[in-house]
Amino acid sequence: MKHQAGVRRAQRSGTVLGASAAMAAGTVVSRLTGFVRNAMLVAAIGTELHADVFNIANTVPNMLYILLAGGVFNAVLVPQLVRAMKYDADGGEAYTNRIITLAGLFLAGATAVLVVAAPLVMRLLLDPVYFTADCASAREAAIAFARYCLPQVFFYGMFVLVGQVLNARGRFGPMMWAPIANNVIAVAVLAVYLRVYSGPAVGLGAGGFTGGQELLLGLGSTLGIAAQLLILLPYLGATGFNYRPRFDFRHSGLGHTLRLGTWTVLFVVVNQIAYTVVVRVASSGTASAIHGCSHVEDAGGYTIYSFAYLLIMVPHSVITVSLATATLPRLSRRAADGDLRGMAHDLMGTMRTAYAAIIPLMALVLLVVPEVVNITYNYGQASQTYKNFIPVLSLFAIGTVVFTAHYLMLRGFYALEQTRRVFWIQCWVAGTNIILAVLLTRDASPWAIAERLVIAYTASYVVGVVIASIQLRRQLPTLDERVMVRFLVRLAIATIIATAAAWTVKLGLTEVLGEGAGKLHALVTLGVVGVADLAVVLLLGRLMRISELTDVVAMLTRRLRR
């Protein structure tokens, strides 16, 4: 019986891990091309004021799209499209045409208003120092970039909408791989920039750009987002769907679709309010280092914070998100069947599997973060400031461990269809983040702004984990925390020993190779230390019978053999 149970557990784990690996492939390729893009971007405009001016303006469209429509598109649209395809006499064609028409009109109108209101939009996101006379160059450049980038709101929205229509019709690949085109276009644009311009314009004041630089970077970014949408259109036609505008919106069921997304929309609003505060505070990191907006001291602002976040989110996207996506349908079926014991077992198993990969990896990141930052961001204009990423990335590695638990716990509430509870939990997270972001950065040195924002981020998710675990325990009384605690103790021991061994190897390499800041030195150190850490973790995983570690390794081995 014990053997049969073990076989069944291995089969279930293999199914989830196999599906997760398949979904992770597109994410890995997209992230790799994104790394090239970010490396070229910091080489072109650095990591301080010039970078913040462009990156904040280029972030605004995604924030506004998520605020305006992202919650409804991502949370409720696919189930409604599938329902329409199944029950409508025309296979859901009329419903889909109405959705696309209504969304297109709304997004086009909202985008036009936002482009006109670009100065007001940037006033919400930029620190007040940008709106002084001394910082006129930086302010005007930010507004110009916003006008070039804000049309992305329309293209983001339509890309996700068309992608969800494809998903509802069983075509998952195009939406996963299309963002790579955006990165390729961005790389081409930045290559032109680096060829034409040796760096930020001279004589325009700190943060200033020429009109040609603004046009190239701004429109180039929007072109990449538009390409994502255009790539999906042929696949939409290949499914047999032919779009025809429909304006008969009344009594068509669209109101029901919008009502379903109410709590998800509120969730998104809360998150975006918190992120707006973070962006505004982060923008002060570089602005506060300005003396008359002409000289920049060492500073850590939005670019340092956001690029470090994007880098540390790669393991989360590849591992945790893939596991959660593969597990959520099973959790939902368990919840629908009233099998709360089975649901608790599956949820805790997914958390253990995620942590088996995340915790050793984050410990390794703390050890080799100088080499990671060197390889990723030590180029061109950033060659003098790239080390500012090191403390921020290190703090994010700690925060990612906490965020992983929070993220997976929320999947349990989603499976139970308790979106209202998720909203209130997120209110606590966002509120804590806002309060601590403001308090911790008050009177902080410019170089410390990004670091303190990461501390606020981590603390907010500690609050989220505590509240979510208490609430989840009430919903799933069969959660066995003792199993999780025993697992974490064994994993912590294995991680500490493996990290200590890897640290010893790193010291030995330093004795042999000497200190060095070159790319080859960083690559060799990263490769040798990483292999040593992995080997010890896997050995201890077998000796200590940490089955989640061996499951992950078995899945990766199968994939590599194929």
C-alpha positions in Angstrom: 0.0 0.0 0.0 2.8 2.4 0.9 4.5 1.6 -2.4 1.3 2.3 -4.3 0.7 5.6 -2.5 4.2 6.6 -3.4 3.7 5.7 -7.0 0.5 7.8 -7.1 2.2 10.7 -5.4 5.0 10.5 -7.9 2.5 10.4 -10.8 0.6 13.4 -9.6 3.9 15.3 -9.0 5.2 14.3 -12.4 2.0 15.6 -14.1 2.2 18.9 -12.4 5.9 19.3 -12.8 5.8 18.3 -16.4 3.1 20.8 -17.2 5.0 23.4 -15.3 8.2 22.8 -17.3 6.3 23.1 -20.6 4.9 26.4 -19.6 8.2 27.6 -18.2 10.0 27.2 -21.5 8.4 30.3 -23.1 9.0 32.3 -20.0 12.7 31.4 -19.9 13.3 32.4 -23.6 11.3 35.6 -23.0 13.3 36.5 -19.9 16.6 35.8 -21.6 15.8 38.2 -24.4 14.6 40.6 -21.8 18.0 40.4 -20.1 19.7 41.4 -23.3 17.2 44.3 -23.6 17.8 45.5 -20.0 21.6 45.2 -20.4 21.6 47.3 -23.5 19.2 49.9 -21.9 21.5 50.5 -18.9 24.5 50.6 -21.2 22.6 53.3 -23.2 21.2 55.5 -20.4 22.7 54.2 -17.2 20.9 53.6 -13.9 20.3 57.1 -12.4 18.3 60.2 -13.5 18.3 59.6 -17.3 17.2 56.0 -16.7 14.5 56.9 -14.2 13.1 59.6 -16.6 12.6 57.0 -19.4 11.8 53.9 -17.4 9.1 55.6 -15.3 7.4 57.0 -18.4 7.7 53.6 -20.1 6.2 51.8 -17.0 3.1 54.0 -16.9 1.2 52.4 -19.8 1.4 48.9 -18.3 0.3 50.3 -14.9 -2.7 52.1 -16.5 -3.7 49.2 -18.6 -3.8 46.9 -15.6 -5.8 49.5 -13.7 -8.3 50.1 -16.4 -8.9 46.7 -17.8 -6.3 44.1 -16.7 -8.4 42.7 -13.8 -11.4 41.9 -15.9 -9.4 40.6 -18.9 -7.2 38.2 -16.8 -9.6 37.0 -14.2 -13.1 36.5 -15.7 -12.8 36.7 -19.5 -11.6 33.2 -20.4 -14.3 31.4 -18.4 -17.0 33.6 -20.0 -15.6 33.0 -23.5 -15.5 29.3 -22.9 -19.1 29.4 -21.6 -20.2 31.3 -24.7 -18.5 28.9 -27.0 -20.2 26.0 -25.3 -23.7 27.2 -24.9 -24.3 29.9 -27.5 -25.8 28.8 -30.8 -23.1 30.5 -32.8 -20.3 29.0 -30.8 -19.7 32.3 -28.9 -18.8 34.3 -32.1 -21.2 37.2 -31.4 -20.2 37.4 -27.8 -16.5 37.5 -28.7 -17.1 40.1 -31.4 -18.9 42.3 -28.9 -16.2 41.9 -26.3 -13.4 42.9 -28.8 -15.4 45.8 -30.1 -16.3 47.2 -26.7 -12.8 46.8 -25.4 -11.3 48.4 -28.5 -13.5 51.4 -28.2 -12.9 51.8 -24.5 -9.1 51.4 -24.8 -8.8 53.7 -27.8 -10.8 56.4 -26.0 -8.9 56.0 -22.7 -5.5 56.1 -24.5 -6.4 59.3 -26.4 -7.3 61.0 -23.1 -4.2 59.8 -21.4 -1.9 61.0 -24.1 -3.5 64.5 -23.8 -3.2 64.3 -20.0 0.4 63.1 -20.0 1.6 66.0 -17.8 -1.0 65.3 -15.2 -0.2 61.6 -15.3 3.5 62.2 -14.7 2.7 64.6 -11.9 1.1 61.7 -10.0 4.2 59.5 -10.4 7.2 61.9 -10.1 8.6 63.3 -7.0 7.8 67.1 -6.5 11.4 68.1 -7.1 10.9 67.2 -10.8 8.4 70.1 -11.1 10.9 72.8 -9.9 12.5 75.1 -12.4 15.9 73.5 -11.9 14.6 70.1 -13.1 12.8 71.4 -16.2 14.9 69.2 -18.6 14.1 66.0 -16.7 10.5 66.9 -16.4 10.0 67.8 -20.0 11.8 64.6 -21.1 9.6 62.5 -18.9 6.4 64.1 -20.3 7.6 63.6 -23.9 8.4 60.0 -23.3 5.0 59.5 -21.7 3.3 60.9 -24.8 5.2 58.5 -27.0 4.7 55.5 -24.7 1.1 55.9 -23.5 -0.4 54.5 -26.8 0.9 51.2 -25.4 -2.2 51.2 -23.2 -4.3 50.3 -26.2 -1.8 47.7 -27.5 -1.3 46.1 -24.1 -5.1 45.7 -23.7 -5.8 44.3 -27.1 -2.8 42.0 -26.9 -4.2 40.4 -23.7 -7.7 40.3 -25.0 -6.8 38.6 -28.2 -4.5 36.3 -26.3 -7.3 35.3 -24.0 -9.6 34.6 -26.9 -6.8 32.3 -28.3 -6.5 30.6 -24.9 -10.2 30.0 -24.7 -9.9 28.3 -28.1 -7.0 26.1 -26.9 -4.2 28.0 -28.5 -1.8 28.8 -25.7 1.6 29.1 -27.5 1.3 32.4 -29.4 0.5 34.5 -26.3 3.5 32.9 -24.5 6.0 33.5 -27.2 4.8 36.9 -28.7 6.5 39.0 -26.1 9.9 37.8 -27.4 9.2 40.0 -30.5 8.9 43.0 -28.3 12.3 42.3 -26.8 13.8 41.7 -30.2 12.5 45.1 -31.5 13.7 46.8 -28.3 17.2 45.3 -28.8 17.2 46.6 -32.3 16.1 50.1 -31.2 18.8 50.2 -28.5 21.4 49.1 -31.0 20.5 52.0 -33.2 20.6 54.3 -30.1 24.0 53.1 -29.0 25.3 53.5 -32.6 23.9 57.0 -33.1 24.3 58.4 -29.6 27.3 57.8 -27.4 25.2 58.6 -24.3 22.7 61.0 -22.9 22.7 64.4 -24.4 25.2 66.9 -23.1 24.2 70.5 -22.2 20.5 69.8 -21.5 20.8 69.4 -17.8 20.6 66.2 -15.8 17.9 64.0 -17.1 17.5 65.8 -20.4 17.3 64.1 -23.8 17.3 65.5 -27.4 14.1 65.3 -29.4 15.7 62.6 -31.6 16.5 60.5 -28.5 13.0 60.8 -27.2 11.5 59.9 -30.5 13.7 56.8 -31.0 13.3 55.4 -27.5 9.7 56.3 -27.0 8.2 55.2 -30.3 10.6 52.2 -30.4 9.1 51.0 -27.1 5.6 51.4 -28.4 6.4 49.6 -31.6 7.5 46.6 -29.7 4.2 46.4 -27.8 2.3 46.8 -31.0 4.2 44.0 -32.6 3.1 41.6 -29.8 -0.5 42.3 -30.8 0.0 42.0 -34.6 1.8 38.7 -34.2 -1.4 37.2 -32.6 -3.8 38.2 -35.3 -3.0 35.5 -37.9 -3.3 32.8 -35.1 -6.7 34.2 -34.3 -7.8 33.8 -37.9 -6.3 30.2 -37.9 -8.8 29.2 -35.2 -11.7 29.8 -37.6 -12.7 33.1 -35.8 -13.4 36.0 -38.1 -13.8 39.3 -36.3 -16.7 41.6 -37.2 -17.6 44.7 -35.2 -20.7 44.4 -33.1 -22.3 47.4 -31.3 -25.4 45.7 -29.9 -24.1 45.7 -26.3 -27.4 45.9 -24.4 -28.8 42.7 -23.0 -25.9 40.7 -24.4 -24.4 39.3 -21.1 -21.5 41.7 -21.0 -22.8 43.3 -17.7 -22.5 39.9 -16.1 -18.9 39.5 -17.2 -18.0 42.9 -15.7 -19.8 42.2 -12.4 -17.9 39.0 -12.0 -14.6 40.9 -12.0 -15.6 43.4 -9.4 -13.4 42.1 -6.6 -10.5 41.3 -8.9 -10.7 44.9 -10.2 -10.6 46.2 -6.7 -7.7 43.9 -6.0 -5.8 45.4 -8.9 -6.7 49.0 -7.9 -5.3 48.5 -4.4 -2.1 47.0 -5.9 -1.7 49.9 -8.4 -2.2 52.5 -5.7 0.6 50.9 -3.7 2.8 50.7 -6.7 2.1 54.3 -7.6 3.4 55.3 -4.2 6.5 53.2 -4.6 7.3 54.7 -8.0 6.8 58.2 -6.7 9.0 57.6 -3.7 11.6 55.7 -5.8 11.8 58.6 -8.3 13.0 60.8 -5.4 16.0 58.5 -5.0 17.8 60.0 -8.0 16.1 63.4 -7.9 17.2 63.9 -4.3 20.8 63.4 -5.4 20.6 66.3 -7.8 22.3 69.6 -7.1 20.6 72.2 -9.3 19.6 69.3 -11.6 23.1 69.4 -13.1 25.2 67.1 -11.0 24.2 63.6 -9.9 25.7 61.9 -6.8 25.5 58.2 -6.1 21.8 57.3 -5.9 19.4 54.4 -6.0 16.0 55.2 -7.5 13.3 53.6 -9.6 15.6 52.0 -12.2 17.7 50.2 -9.5 14.5 49.1 -7.7 12.5 47.9 -10.8 15.4 46.2 -12.7 16.5 44.3 -9.5 12.8 43.3 -9.1 12.6 42.1 -12.7 15.8 40.0 -12.3 14.8 38.3 -9.0 11.3 37.6 -10.4 12.7 35.3 -13.0 12.9 32.3 -10.7 9.4 33.1 -9.4 8.0 33.3 -12.9 9.7 30.1 -14.1 9.2 28.0 -10.9 6.4 29.3 -8.7 4.0 30.7 -11.4 4.4 27.6 -13.5 3.7 25.3 -10.5 0.7 27.4 -9.4 -0.7 27.5 -13.0 -0.5 23.7 -13.3 -1.9 23.1 -9.8 -4.8 25.6 -9.8 -7.2 23.5 -11.9 -6.6 20.5 -9.6 -7.2 22.7 -6.5 -10.4 24.0 -8.2 -11.7 20.6 -8.9 -11.0 19.5 -5.3 -12.8 22.6 -4.0 -15.8 21.9 -6.3 -16.0 18.3 -5.1 -15.9 19.4 -1.5 -12.6 17.5 -1.0 -11.0 20.0 1.3 -8.5 17.4 2.7 -7.3 16.6 -0.8 -7.1 20.3 -1.6 -5.0 21.0 1.5 -2.7 18.1 0.6 -2.2 19.4 -3.0 -1.7 23.0 -1.9 0.9 22.1 0.7 2.7 19.8 -1.7 2.9 22.6 -4.3 4.4 24.9 -1.6 7.0 22.4 -0.6 8.0 21.8 -4.3 8.3 25.5 -4.9 10.4 26.1 -1.8 12.6 23.1 -2.7 13.8 25.1 -5.6 13.4 28.7 -4.4 15.1 28.6 -1.0 18.4 27.0 -2.2 18.4 29.3 -5.2 17.8 32.5 -3.2 20.6 31.5 -0.8 22.9 31.0 -3.8 21.9 34.4 -5.2 23.0 36.0 -1.9 26.4 34.4 -2.4 27.0 35.3 -6.0 25.0 38.5 -6.3 28.1 40.6 -7.3 28.8 38.3 -10.2 25.2 38.2 -11.3 25.0 42.0 -11.3 28.3 42.3 -13.1 27.2 40.0 -15.9 23.8 41.6 -16.2 24.2 45.3 -15.8 27.9 46.3 -16.0 27.9 47.9 -19.4 28.3 51.4 -20.9 26.7 54.2 -19.0 26.1 51.8 -16.0 29.7 50.7 -15.6 30.2 53.2 -12.7 27.0 52.6 -10.9 26.0 48.9 -11.5 27.2 48.0 -8.0 24.2 49.8 -6.6 22.1 46.8 -7.6 24.0 44.5 -5.2 22.3 45.4 -1.9 18.9 45.8 -3.6 19.0 42.5 -5.3 20.2 40.8 -2.1 17.2 42.2 -0.2 14.8 41.1 -2.9 16.2 37.6 -2.7 15.0 37.4 0.9 11.7 39.0 0.0 11.1 36.5 -2.7 11.0 33.6 -0.2 8.2 35.4 1.7 6.4 36.4 -1.5 6.4 32.8 -2.7 4.3 31.6 0.3 1.9 34.5 -0.1 1.4 33.9 -3.8 0.7 30.2 -3.4 -1.7 30.7 -0.4 -3.8 33.0 -2.5 -4.2 30.2 -5.1 -6.0 28.3 -2.4 -8.5 31.2 -2.0 -8.9 31.5 -5.7 -9.7 27.8 -5.9 -12.4 28.3 -3.3 -13.7 31.3 -5.3 -13.1 33.6 -2.4 -11.9 36.7 -4.4 -13.4 39.0 -1.8 -11.2 37.5 0.9 -8.2 37.9 -1.4 -9.0 41.6 -1.9 -9.1 42.3 1.9 -5.8 40.4 2.4 -4.2 42.5 -0.3 -5.5 45.6 1.3 -3.4 44.8 4.4 -0.4 44.0 2.1 -0.7 47.2 0.1 -1.4 49.4 3.2 1.7 48.1 5.0 3.8 48.6 1.9 2.6 52.2 1.5 3.1 53.1 5.2 6.5 51.6 5.5 7.7 52.9 2.1 6.9 56.5 3.2 8.2 56.1 6.8 11.4 54.2 5.9 12.4 56.6 3.1 11.8 59.8 5.1 15.1 61.6 5.4 16.9 58.6 3.9 20.1 59.2 1.8 19.5 59.0 -1.9 21.5 55.8 -2.2 19.4 54.1 0.4 15.9 54.8 -1.1 15.7 51.6 -3.2 17.0 49.4 -0.4 14.4 50.7 2.0 11.6 50.2 -0.5 12.6 46.6 -0.7 12.5 46.3 3.1 8.9 47.7 3.0 8.0 45.3 0.2 9.3 42.3 2.2 7.6 43.4 5.4 4.3 43.9 3.6 4.3 40.3 2.4 5.2 39.0 5.9 2.0 40.6 7.0 0.2 39.0 4.0 1.5 35.6 4.8 0.5 35.8 8.5 -3.1 36.9 7.6 -3.5 34.5 4.7 -2.2 31.5 6.7 -4.7 32.3 9.6 -7.6 32.7 7.1 -6.6 29.6 5.1 -6.3 27.5 8.2 -10.0 28.3 8.9 -11.0 27.3 5.4 -8.8 24.1 5.3 -8.7 22.7 8.8 -6.8 19.6 7.5 -3.7 21.7 6.7 -0.8 19.9 8.3 1.7 22.5 9.2 3.9 20.0 11.0 4.8 18.4 7.7 5.7 21.8 6.3 7.8 22.7 9.4 9.7 19.4 9.2 10.3 19.9 5.5 11.6 23.4 6.0 13.9 22.4 8.8 15.5 19.7 6.6 15.6 22.0 3.6 17.2 24.8 5.7 19.9 22.4 6.9 20.7 21.3 3.4 20.7 24.8 2.1 23.0 26.1 4.8 25.5 23.3 4.3 25.4 23.7 0.5 25.8 27.5 0.7 28.7 27.1 3.1 30.4 24.6 0.7 29.8 27.0 -2.2 31.2 29.9 -0.2 34.3 27.8 0.5 34.7 27.1 -3.2 34.3 30.8 -4.0 37.1 31.6 -1.5 39.3 29.0 -3.2 38.6 30.4 -6.6 39.6 33.9 -5.3 42.9 32.5 -4.1 43.5 30.8 -7.5 42.2 33.5 -9.8 42.6 36.6 -7.7 40.2 39.4 -7.4 38.7 40.5 -10.6 35.8 42.6 -12.1 35.9 41.2 -15.6 33.0 39.3 -17.2 35.1 36.1 -17.7 36.1 36.1 -14.0 32.4 36.6 -13.0 31.2 33.8 -15.4 33.8 31.3 -14.2 33.0 32.1 -10.5 29.2 31.9 -11.1 29.5 28.6 -13.0 31.8 26.8 -10.6 30.1 28.1 -7.4 26.7 27.3 -8.9 27.6 23.8 -9.8 29.2 23.1 -6.4 26.1 24.4 -4.6 23.8 22.4 -6.8 25.8 19.2 -6.3 25.8 19.5 -2.5 22.1 20.4 -2.4 21.2 17.3 -4.5 23.4 15.0 -2.5 21.9 16.2 0.8 18.4 16.0 -0.7 19.0 12.3 -1.4 20.6 11.6 2.0 18.0 13.5 3.9 15.1 12.1 1.8 13.8 15.5 0.7 11.5 14.0 -2.0 10.5 17.4 -3.4 14.1 18.1 -4.3 14.5 14.8 -6.0 11.1 15.3 -7.9 12.3 18.6 -9.3 15.6 17.1 -10.4 13.9 14.1 -12.0 11.7 16.4 -14.0 14.6 18.5 -15.2 16.6 15.3 -16.1 13.7 14.0 -18.2 13.4 17.3 -20.0 17.1 17.5 -20.7 17.1 13.9 -22.1 14.3 14.7 -24.4 
